[in-house]
Amino acid sequence: MGVIYENQENFPEALKWYEKALSLLTEDDVTFLVNLGRVYSKLGQKDKALDTLEKALSKAYSPDMQEQIRTMIKNLEKQ
């Protein structure tokens, strides 16, 4: 549901669903963390976005995913 709301640019609702999804997991999922970080940034919550993306980076095993997350972090830091 979070992706649907995010695509509709309803970021507060997307945030709610991503947070709900993460709360149901026993271990944080990198994809949900990245999505959550992206929504935080779109809502202007830069610090939360950076914290969430750093957490995602620490859990990402794929070099491609790690690079994607690093790029997102660099772009946020420039803002």
N, C-alpha and C positions, 0 to 999 in steps of 0.2 A: 504493500500500500504506500509506503514511503516514497518509492520511485514514482508512482503515479502522481502523488501530490507534488512532488518536486518538479515533475515535467509540466504540471499545471501552474507552476510557480506559486504554489500555496505552501510556502516554506515553514510556517508555524505548524501546520498539520503534518508535513513530512517529518519535521523534527520529532513530533510526538510519536509517530510510528517507528522511526529509527531507534529512538530511545526505548520504546516498548520491546522491539525485537531484541535489542541487546540485553535487556533485563531478563528475557526468557532463556538466554543462553548460559551454559555453565562456564564457557570460556569465550572471551571477546573474539568476534569475527572481523578480520581485516577489512572485508568489503563493507560491512555495516559501519565500521569506524571511519572509513574513508567517506562514505556517504554522509555520515553524521558531521564530520569535519567540514565537508563542502557546504552543507546546509547552515551550519554555524557561521561560516564565512559570508554566506548570502544574507544572513540575518544581521550582519555587522558585529558578530561576537568573535572578533579576531583571536583573543586569548584562548577561548574555549576551542576554537577551530585548530589553533596551533597545538594545544595540548592533546587533542584527540588525534590529530595527524601524527604527532610524535609517538603516541601509543600505537597507532596502526603501523608505523614504520618499524617499531621494535618487534612486531609480531609477523611482519611480512617476510616470507621466505623467497619469493620469486624476485629475481633481479629486475624484471620489468615493472612489477608492482612497487618495488622499493624506489625505482627511478621516478615513477609517476607520483608517488607520495612526496619525494624530495622536491620535485618541480612545484607541486601544490604549496609546499611549505615556503619555498623561495618566493613564489608569487605573492603569498600572503604577507611575508616579511617586508616586501617592497611597498606594500600599501600603507 
